[in-house]
């Protein structure tokens, strides 16, 4: 994963990768997971979420996966190895920003 590939992640794409880090999921569940992760600060619209999913599929960061139910209408997605690497790189990048913000007393934060 190059720095350029990580820098080209939109906040929604990064949030999708973080949501899928917990395991395969379908679109609606991904939206709900993002809302939970962000405590409601990010409420992705269905259309923009599916556009981001298609971009992530095309870039090889996620793949379609079989789900636990037999509903053929529901598509499940999972992180690829490249997608997990991208999620880790984005998490490191965000951690650097949080450390800088904390050092400047913008937010209380410490790495655990």
Phi, psi and omega per residue, in radians:
X1 nan 2.145 -3.141
X2 -1.527 2.809 3.094
X3 -1.024 -0.679 3.134
X4 -1.064 -0.720 3.138
X5 -1.116 -0.719 3.125
X6 -1.187 -0.748 -3.124
X7 -1.131 -0.384 -3.115
X8 -1.499 -0.015 3.080
X9 -1.247 2.270 3.015
X10 -1.368 2.833 3.071
X11 -0.971 -0.675 3.125
X12 -1.161 -0.756 3.122
X13 -1.082 -0.745 3.099
X14 -1.083 -0.759 3.139
X15 -1.088 -0.670 3.098
X16 -1.108 -0.783 3.121
X17 -1.064 -0.758 3.115
X18 -1.090 -0.727 3.130
X19 -1.100 -0.704 -3.116
X20 -1.350 -0.192 3.094
X21 -1.090 -0.383 3.115
X22 -1.460 -0.125 3.128
X23 2.321 2.979 -3.109
X24 -1.044 2.528 -3.117
X25 -2.735 2.837 3.083
X26 -1.723 2.912 -3.002
X27 -0.901 -0.882 -3.102
X28 -1.105 -0.708 3.129
X29 -1.169 -0.589 3.086
X30 -1.115 -0.781 3.103
X31 -1.012 -0.811 -3.134
X32 -1.144 -0.657 3.108
X33 -1.126 -0.730 3.108
X34 -1.092 -0.761 3.101
X35 -1.048 -0.694 3.140
X36 -1.218 -0.806 -3.141
X37 -1.002 -0.715 -3.065
X38 -1.632 0.133 -3.120
X39 0.933 0.667 3.073
X40 1.500 -0.068 3.139
X41 -1.203 -0.481 3.117
X42 -2.073 2.098 -3.141
X43 -2.196 1.468 -3.061
X44 -1.123 2.446 3.052
X45 -1.366 2.639 -3.106
X46 -1.004 -0.853 -3.090
X47 -1.065 -0.800 -3.128
X48 -1.203 -0.558 3.098
X49 -1.137 -0.797 -3.129
X50 -1.211 -0.564 3.031
X51 -1.115 -0.756 3.112
X52 -1.123 -0.700 3.092
X53 -1.052 -0.748 3.124
X54 -1.120 -0.699 3.094
X55 -1.124 -0.741 3.132
X56 -1.154 -0.641 3.050
X57 -1.089 -0.829 -3.105
X58 -1.105 -0.562 -3.112
X59 -1.500 -0.094 3.107
X60 1.431 0.210 3.139
X61 -1.448 -0.426 3.041
X62 -2.336 2.879 3.050
X63 -2.428 2.829 3.058
X64 -1.336 2.595 -3.043
X65 -2.432 2.707 3.040
X66 -1.355 2.545 -3.099
X67 -1.838 3.049 -3.112
X68 -1.321 -0.269 -3.124
X69 -1.859 3.017 -3.083
X70 -1.803 0.303 -3.139
X71 -1.345 1.858 -3.076
X72 -1.166 -0.354 -3.140
X73 -1.318 -0.339 -3.040
X74 -1.658 2.126 3.080
X75 -1.715 2.343 3.081
X76 -1.836 2.613 -3.120
X77 -2.238 2.635 3.084
X78 -2.489 2.766 3.074
X79 -1.246 2.463 2.926
X80 -1.543 3.039 3.072
X81 -1.029 -0.718 3.108
X82 -1.111 -0.679 3.111
X83 -1.149 -0.674 3.100
X84 -1.154 -0.697 3.085
X85 -1.092 -0.729 3.120
X86 -1.134 -0.707 3.123
X87 -1.117 -0.733 3.105
X88 -1.106 -0.772 -3.139
X89 -1.092 -0.720 3.121
X90 -1.162 -0.690 3.109
X91 -1.098 -0.723 3.090
X92 -1.096 -0.756 -3.141
X93 -1.059 -0.802 3.134
X94 -1.146 -0.621 3.096
X95 -1.088 -0.681 3.101
X96 -1.082 -0.749 3.099
X97 -1.109 -0.735 3.140
X98 -1.131 -0.689 3.082
X99 -1.071 -0.757 3.133
X100 -1.126 -0.736 3.137
X101 -1.137 -0.690 3.121
X102 -1.163 -0.725 3.122
X103 -1.091 -0.493 3.133
X104 -1.657 0.193 3.085
X105 1.035 0.592 3.062
X106 -1.503 -0.584 3.115
X107 -2.528 2.563 3.021
X108 -1.388 2.124 -3.113
X109 -2.794 2.486 2.999
X110 -2.553 2.513 3.124
X111 -1.236 2.436 3.102
X112 -1.957 nan nan
